[in-house]
Amino acid sequence: MPSRIATDLAELARLASDGGLDLRQVALRVKTDLLLATPRPSPEDMEAFRAMAEALIPVVDDATATILARKLASWPHAPHDVLTALRARGGEVLAALIGNGMPLTAAEIEEIAADGGDEARTALAGRHDLTSSASITLAGCDSAEIDAALVANDAIMLPHAALDLLLPRAVGTPALGVSLLARADLPVSELTPLFLQASLEKRLAMIDAATAREALAPSPRPATLAGDRLSGLISTALSDRNGAFAALADAFGGDARFATAMANDSSRQLAALALIGCGASPEDATRFLIGLGDDAARSVERIFALVELMRALQPAVARRLAQQIGGIAPRSTRPGALQPTMDPSGTPARPGAERAPSRSIVQEVRRRLGGNAD
């Protein structure tokens, strides 16, 4: 004898098609809820539901189809044919299935990442079973919504190749930068381009990482700016702020984008690092920064913090940091990359390289800044 649920489904289906009432939306939603509330649905109930759902899913409105998708996506008894019918709706309905745990193979995940619509890709970016290949593909979509969902997904390890794609956009998108900095799976040394957005603790860690790398692979000693060129920079700062940033970027070896990055950094930390990286003394660099006449220049506290930072950093370390923040150099040397040839002392041989500091730069900067994040 047919079960009560199967009988009710048949009656609702009859009314929907022959009774002159459009009960399709209500019938499908109510009977879905009834079936989900049944711990062990009978074969008759499942077959009746399958037949009803397959008939109505193509014609119900998007709101009803989306609600069904959310409810059925991860239900272990969901008929395959019903999920297939919902998936064929695409758009918001497909995104609801993906975002609510519809079983997907690795091949299906990568197919959606490559060819799915924006809604489907955004939902996919939050999946706990997202593959590394799909993560890289999604990071390459250059979509703010997909980026935000991907970076917020702390159930996955973010691949380096995906981070390489996300970081340049995060530099100009504070919310994305904050999310990247909050991830536990990314070493802070990988996030140095976000130095200007980072907390004091993370900035200190970035400085320490840059110093450690300088100790392992010293850079050529930066050429000291000629006195007349430095005087010209300071004079330009007094009369033409934008021109001063352009001139400093040129002296540093950067381009117009680097000049813009310095101009947009109201903390003036990037300009301070670039000046020290060019070989300017902290005293001359301070004259340039004060000459800009902006909010940072008028704040004694902020100028003191910049001075102490500049005094604590070697030119090569400041240059490394400024290059990474300004996007004009590789972030880091990862495992497997070529390393400089070692001399007999065990130190990478680089003619004219500076000796790394003996004490921890983090301790020195912390002592000088006194914990001030400005």
Phi and psi in degrees as a GROMACS rama.xvg file:
@    title "Ramachandran Plot"
@    xaxis  label "Phi"
@    yaxis  label "Psi"
@TYPE xy
-59.8049  145.921  PRO-2
-73.7752  167.405  SER-3
-61.1526  -42.0289  ARG-4
-63.2574  -43.3688  ILE-5
-63.017  -40.1499  ALA-6
-64.0055  -45.5112  THR-7
-62.0416  -39.7218  ASP-8
-62.3686  -44.102  LEU-9
-62.2371  -41.5997  ALA-10
-65.6271  -43.7241  GLU-11
-64.4182  -40.4316  LEU-12
-61.8376  -40.2503  ALA-13
-63.767  -44.7363  ARG-14
-62.3464  -40.9293  LEU-15
-62.9093  -36.0829  ALA-16
-94.7688  -30.0864  SER-17
-120.597  -12.3263  ASP-18
-89.7735  0.851139  GLY-19
79.4315  5.80712  GLY-20
-116.584  138.223  LEU-21
-89.3211  84.0957  ASP-22
-98.5729  14.2459  LEU-23
-62.7085  -45.987  ARG-24
-63.0256  -50.9584  GLN-25
-65.6616  -43.3997  VAL-26
-59.472  -45.9415  ALA-27
-68.2789  -40.6624  LEU-28
-68.8815  -44.1456  ARG-29
-63.5914  -45.9874  VAL-30
-72.2648  -26.4202  LYS-31
-64.5253  -45.4386  THR-32
-62.5859  -41.4842  ASP-33
-62.0942  -41.9097  LEU-34
-69.4171  -40.2567  LEU-35
-64.4571  -27.5919  LEU-36
-80.6494  -6.32436  ALA-37
-93.1117  116.921  THR-38
-57.7362  -42.6575  PRO-39
-132.202  85.3058  ARG-40
-60.641  141.128  PRO-41
-75.0455  157.589  SER-42
-56.3453  -37.1352  PRO-43
-64.2733  -43.7676  GLU-44
-61.6544  -43.7801  ASP-45
-65.036  -40.3435  MET-46
-67.746  -41.2943  GLU-47
-63.9156  -41.3485  ALA-48
-65.1721  -42.7192  PHE-49
-59.9319  -46.0125  ARG-50
-64.0511  -42.4937  ALA-51
-66.1429  -45.4016  MET-52
-65.2277  -43.7407  ALA-53
-61.8694  -33.5433  GLU-54
-75.8155  -35.4169  ALA-55
-97.6306  -28.402  LEU-56
-56.5224  -39.1576  ILE-57
-66.0059  -17.8436  PRO-58
-115.858  -12.4669  VAL-59
-71.4297  163.695  VAL-60
-73.6771  167.862  ASP-61
-62.6656  -37.5661  ASP-62
-61.2938  -44.7243  ALA-63
-66.7537  -44.1281  THR-64
-62.4868  -37.3959  ALA-65
-68.1643  -40.857  THR-66
-61.5093  -44.1123  ILE-67
-61.9575  -40.9178  LEU-68
-61.6156  -43.5557  ALA-69
-62.1571  -38.8199  ARG-70
-77.2578  -35.8637  LYS-71
-94.6811  -15.0963  LEU-72
-51.6374  -48.9083  ALA-73
-108.163  9.93541  SER-74
-71.4782  123.199  TRP-75
-62.9517  -22.3803  PRO-76
-96.441  2.97522  HIS-77
-58.9334  124.755  ALA-78
-62.2006  135.905  PRO-79
-57.5024  -40.559  HIS-80
-63.9964  -32.8356  ASP-81
-70.3721  -44.4921  VAL-82
-61.6079  -38.3043  LEU-83
-63.481  -41.0798  THR-84
-64.6545  -41.1293  ALA-85
-65.7431  -42.7099  LEU-86
-60.9855  -33.4534  ARG-87
-67.1631  -17.3782  ALA-88
-69.1454  -26.6984  ARG-89
66.2061  -164.463  GLY-90
51.2545  -131.8  GLY-91
-63.8973  -33.0522  GLU-92
-67.6598  -46.64  VAL-93
-62.8112  -41.1017  LEU-94
-61.5138  -38.1128  ALA-95
-65.21  -39.7055  ALA-96
-62.4303  -47.2692  LEU-97
-64.954  -44.8584  ILE-98
-72.9566  -16.1101  GLY-99
-109.837  21.1057  ASN-100
91.5972  22.608  GLY-101
-58.8141  131.019  MET-102
-57.5333  129.671  PRO-103
-135.864  140.583  LEU-104
-78.765  165.237  THR-105
-60.0095  -38.0651  ALA-106
-64.6443  -39.0451  ALA-107
-67.6412  -39.9926  GLU-108
-59.9233  -45.6217  ILE-109
-71.123  -30.3385  GLU-110
-67.1563  -43.0463  GLU-111
-65.5318  -40.2414  ILE-112
-60.5752  -36.7887  ALA-113
-82.6744  -38.3507  ALA-114
-125.15  -1.8399  ASP-115
-73.1019  166.154  GLY-116
-76.0111  173.692  GLY-117
-60.711  -40.6787  ASP-118
-64.6082  -44.4146  GLU-119
-64.6002  -41.8491  ALA-120
-65.9333  -40.2267  ARG-121
-63.1221  -42.588  THR-122
-64.9204  -39.8968  ALA-123
-63.5855  -35.0504  LEU-124
-61.0507  -21.4941  ALA-125
-95.7476  3.38499  GLY-126
-73.627  140.813  ARG-127
-73.5217  -18.8026  HIS-128
-102.721  20.3744  ASP-129
-61.7676  131.139  LEU-130
-81.4273  159.865  THR-131
-61.4098  -41.8374  SER-132
-61.8376  -42.1749  SER-133
-66.6617  -36.1034  ALA-134
-60.4875  -43.1656  SER-135
-65.8408  -42.2255  ILE-136
-61.3566  -44.5444  THR-137
-65.3286  -39.2879  LEU-138
-63.2303  -26.8861  ALA-139
-81.3846  -3.54478  GLY-140
-73.7374  -20.7396  CYS-141
55.686  51.0227  ASP-142
-119.488  128.461  SER-143
-60.4515  -39.8309  ALA-144
-67.3212  -43.7632  GLU-145
-66.5624  -42.9884  ILE-146
-56.1535  -48.0229  ASP-147
-62.5148  -43.3085  ALA-148
-67.1812  -39.2364  ALA-149
-66.7169  -46.3041  LEU-150
-69.4932  -30.6261  VAL-151
-76.9292  -11.1492  ALA-152
-79.9855  92.1987  ASN-153
-87.6466  8.2587  ASP-154
-85.449  -8.7571  ALA-155
-119.455  159.333  ILE-156
-89.0225  124.194  MET-157
-78.2013  118.165  LEU-158
-64.1739  152.24  PRO-159
-58.8879  -39.0928  HIS-160
-64.3768  -34.0906  ALA-161
-70.5032  -40.6776  ALA-162
-61.8495  -39.2496  LEU-163
-58.6105  -34.7814  ASP-164
-78.758  -34.198  LEU-165
-80.2853  -34.9209  LEU-166
-58.0774  -47.2899  LEU-167
-58.6461  -35.1074  PRO-168
-75.3876  -33.1286  ARG-169
-67.3978  -28.7975  ALA-170
-59.7643  -37.3419  VAL-171
-99.1068  3.41062  GLY-172
-126.926  92.4766  THR-173
-52.5236  -40.9622  PRO-174
-62.5989  -40.7315  ALA-175
-68.4051  -39.5474  LEU-176
-61.2758  -42.9178  GLY-177
-61.7715  -40.5976  VAL-178
-65.6219  -40.9333  SER-179
-64.565  -42.5564  LEU-180
-64.8925  -24.8587  LEU-181
-84.4584  -11.4255  ALA-182
-70.2035  138.707  ARG-183
-85.4609  -15.497  ALA-184
-90.9122  -3.72894  ASP-185
-106.861  120.155  LEU-186
-59.1583  140.387  PRO-187
-62.2517  -26.6269  VAL-188
-64.5778  -23.1976  SER-189
-78.4092  -11.5688  GLU-190
-110.675  17.732  LEU-191
-55.7877  -32.6909  THR-192
-57.8339  -18.1017  PRO-193
-96.862  19.3341  LEU-194
-50.7155  -43.4681  PHE-195
-69.9833  -19.1279  LEU-196
-96.6067  -13.1154  GLN-197
-77.4983  158.652  ALA-198
-69.9438  167.299  SER-199
-56.9391  -45.6424  LEU-200
-59.6161  -41.9466  GLU-201
-74.417  -33.4635  LYS-202
-64.0811  -40.2435  ARG-203
-62.5805  -39.9833  LEU-204
-65.5084  -36.9238  ALA-205
-65.9314  -41.1651  MET-206
-62.0311  -43.7921  ILE-207
-62.6864  -41.3281  ASP-208
-65.0881  -42.042  ALA-209
-64.2971  -37.4845  ALA-210
-66.9654  -40.6623  THR-211
-63.232  -41.9024  ALA-212
-66.6551  -35.9955  ARG-213
-64.8509  -34.4932  GLU-214
-68.0132  -36.6215  ALA-215
-80.1182  -35.2514  LEU-216
-139.726  78.2453  ALA-217
-59.2784  142.825  PRO-218
-87.8562  157.412  SER-219
-58.0938  142.501  PRO-220
-62.7491  125.032  ARG-221
-62.04  139.152  PRO-222
-69.3532  136.49  ALA-223
-74.0188  135.525  THR-224
-60.991  136.363  LEU-225
-62.05  148.924  ALA-226
-57.4256  -41.1999  GLY-227
-69.6764  -33.4288  ASP-228
-70.9054  -39.216  ARG-229
-64.9  -42.2314  LEU-230
-61.8063  -37.0756  SER-231
-65.6015  -38.5632  GLY-232
-61.5171  -45.3026  LEU-233
-65.5158  -41.1871  ILE-234
-64.4019  -39.908  SER-235
-65.247  -38.0749  THR-236
-59.6008  -34.1317  ALA-237
-72.5503  -24.9632  LEU-238
-117.976  -25.1684  SER-239
-147.85  92.3044  ASP-240
-60.415  -48.9457  ARG-241
-64.3193  -38.5968  ASN-242
-63.7843  -34.1413  GLY-243
-65.5653  -40.4674  ALA-244
-67.3743  -39.3559  PHE-245
-62.7777  -42.7747  ALA-246
-66.6289  -39.5054  ALA-247
-66.8592  -40.6015  LEU-248
-60.8978  -41.2626  ALA-249
-64.0987  -42.8904  ASP-250
-64.6652  -32.1774  ALA-251
-79.9277  -20.028  PHE-252
97.9147  15.3575  GLY-253
-98.1523  -177.725  GLY-254
-118.218  -164.633  ASP-255
-63.1706  -32.9415  ALA-256
-66.0254  -36.4155  ARG-257
-67.2232  -40.3055  PHE-258
-62.4424  -41.7666  ALA-259
-64.2553  -40.5617  THR-260
-60.8205  -40.5382  ALA-261
-67.0239  -41.3383  MET-262
-64.6759  -36.708  ALA-263
-79.9954  -13.2923  ASN-264
-85.7332  97.5009  ASP-265
-68.1294  -18.8253  SER-266
-73.4617  -20.8573  SER-267
65.5579  15.7101  ARG-268
-67.3886  -39.3924  GLN-269
-64.572  -43.121  LEU-270
-62.5869  -40.9842  ALA-271
-61.6477  -44.1424  ALA-272
-64.4764  -40.8795  LEU-273
-63.7206  -41.1887  ALA-274
-62.1189  -47.5032  LEU-275
-66.9459  -36.5214  ILE-276
-64.5479  -24.6869  GLY-277
-82.5018  -5.93317  CYS-278
96.6337  6.11248  GLY-279
-69.9287  147.988  ALA-280
-74.9455  156.585  SER-281
-56.6969  -33.5361  PRO-282
-67.2672  -46.4975  GLU-283
-68.2078  -37.9948  ASP-284
-62.1619  -38.0996  ALA-285
-65.5964  -39.2879  THR-286
-60.4905  -40.6487  ARG-287
-62.8839  -47.6898  PHE-288
-64.8998  -39.5169  LEU-289
-69.0421  -36.0456  ILE-290
-62.5559  -22.3195  GLY-291
-64.1405  -27.6956  LEU-292
66.5088  25.8338  GLY-293
-97.3703  -167.813  ASP-294
-61.2468  -40.4553  ASP-295
-63.5348  -39.8688  ALA-296
-65.7171  -29.3201  ALA-297
-87.653  -1.62641  ARG-298
-104.17  110.497  SER-299
-59.5513  -41.5066  VAL-300
-61.7386  -44.1666  GLU-301
-69.9682  -38.5155  ARG-302
-64.0449  -42.6912  ILE-303
-60.6874  -40.8035  PHE-304
-63.5526  -41.2543  ALA-305
-66.1525  -39.9291  LEU-306
-61.3285  -47.0643  VAL-307
-64.4612  -37.9903  GLU-308
-62.0031  -46.5183  LEU-309
-64.8955  -36.7062  MET-310
-69.4294  -26.9064  ARG-311
-82.6035  -16.6412  ALA-312
-105.426  138.037  LEU-313
-72.0263  150.914  GLN-314
-54.7953  -41.1847  PRO-315
-65.5946  -38.2302  ALA-316
-68.64  -43.769  VAL-317
-60.1505  -39.3602  ALA-318
-66.0227  -43.6083  ARG-319
-57.0017  -48.0762  ARG-320
-62.4603  -46.4755  LEU-321
-63.4472  -38.827  ALA-322
-63.0749  -44.1673  GLN-323
-69.178  -41.6314  GLN-324
-64.9687  -39.6297  ILE-325
-82.826  -3.69797  GLY-326
72.4024  30.8617  GLY-327
-116.654  18.2001  ILE-328
-157.334  155.132  ALA-329
-57.8905  145.466  PRO-330
-62.4293  -47.6834  ARG-331
-163.585  169.906  SER-332
-97.678  117.262  THR-333
-93.133  164.868  ARG-334
-54.0001  134.845  PRO-335
97.9443  -13.5354  GLY-336
-78.7489  157.093  ALA-337
-68.1999  140.211  LEU-338
-112.352  155.819  GLN-339
-62.4449  150.782  PRO-340
-62.43  140.258  THR-341
-90.9542  139.54  MET-342
-86.3779  172.938  ASP-343
-57.5698  -22.3859  PRO-344
-80.0986  -8.8065  SER-345
92.4154  4.11414  GLY-346
-105.317  135.599  THR-347
-54.8037  132.087  PRO-348
-86.1482  119.066  ALA-349
-140.526  114.949  ARG-350
-56.5766  133.49  PRO-351
75.555  11.2214  GLY-352
-75.4445  151.719  ALA-353
-83.291  151.408  GLU-354
-79.4873  136.748  ARG-355
-71.2541  151.774  ALA-356
-65.7083  150.381  PRO-357
-84.2939  -30.4263  SER-358
-100.675  158.193  ARG-359
-62.8644  127.738  SER-360
-66.2715  -29.7838  ILE-361
-62.3533  -44.4523  VAL-362
-62.5305  -39.573  GLN-363
-68.0461  -46.4691  GLU-364
-65.8369  -40.2719  VAL-365
-60.9771  -40.4802  ARG-366
-66.1458  -41.0109  ARG-367
-73.6769  -41.1519  ARG-368
-81.1575  -17.0532  LEU-369
60.6022  28.3615  GLY-370
82.9613  6.58726  GLY-371
-81.4551  124.313  ASN-372
-83.6176  -9.47432  ALA-373
